[in-house]
Amino acid sequence: IEYGIGSGGSAAQQYLYAYGLVNDPAVLQIAVTFPDGRREVVPVENGAYLAIRRLEAGQAQPGQIFAAGNGPQHGVRIEALDAQGKVLYTNQP
């Protein structure tokens, strides 16, 4: 599984995202957990995935959220899930 993370938007509307490629046909979904604990589960389509999380007014800014992480990719956990939701792979030990 290949992945990357980032942030974007304007001062009024910001978001976080995780994206990547999946080569294992048994992986049907990806769960992305950001350093602040929020989790997004997205489908794998045509061997790729994209998880986007909109930040609400008053939430920490992307730089603050990523700075809180202390592991691979600033504390973002990527989990590859099979049809039953079992974790097949993760980017963290």
Helices and strands as residue ranges (DSSP letters): E 2-9, E 14-21, E 29-33, E 39-43, E 48-55, H 62-67, G 72-75, E 77-81, E 87-90
